[in-house]
């Protein structure tokens, strides 16, 4: 075997110790659609940052309102899942997060807040009263 074609990679790369934050966000996005019979949905958009990290944005979406999108929160992480930062736009607050357990706590605070409930309730009401509403 030539030195150039010799495989120097390990047989296995192992399994990550925690669920990636974007996977948690996508699961929660799916649950919102189920709860509202897809009248209001959530979408997660991800993009790389300039500093070798990732930004994930979670939007609440109203398909009946021309796919109106409201940025509920964004998450900035490095290559490793944790630590990360949650910017809860709906609350006007930023939360530093050290691990998965704390991430779930912060998401719970944001999703169950009166501010988030108002956003979803208003989008539900407007979606059900528009001509193309479901």
C-alpha positions, 0 to 999 in steps of 0.5 A: 500500500502506498503512503499516499493511499494508506488510510490513517483514519480511525475505524470508528469516530465514536458516538457523541455524548449528548444530543446536538442542540439543533436536533433538540430545536428541530424536535421542539419545532415539530412538536409546535406544529403537532400542537397547533394542527400545523396552523402555526409551525416552527422552523429551524434555520442553521448557518455557519458563523465567521468564528468556526461555530454555528447559529441556529434560529428558531422561527414561529411560522404562520403558513396562512399568513404568507409564511409569516416568520417571527424569530423566537430565539437563536442559538450560537454554538462552537464546533462542540455542542456546549457551552452555547448562548441562547438569545431569546428574542421574544424575551429580550434576554440572552442566556449562557448555557453550559450543558444539555440540561441547562439548555433544556431548562432555558428552552422550557422557560422561553417556550412556556413564557407568556410572551411566547404564548401571546405570539403563538395565540395571535398567529393562531387567531390571525391564521384562522380568520384569514381567507386562506386560513385553515 
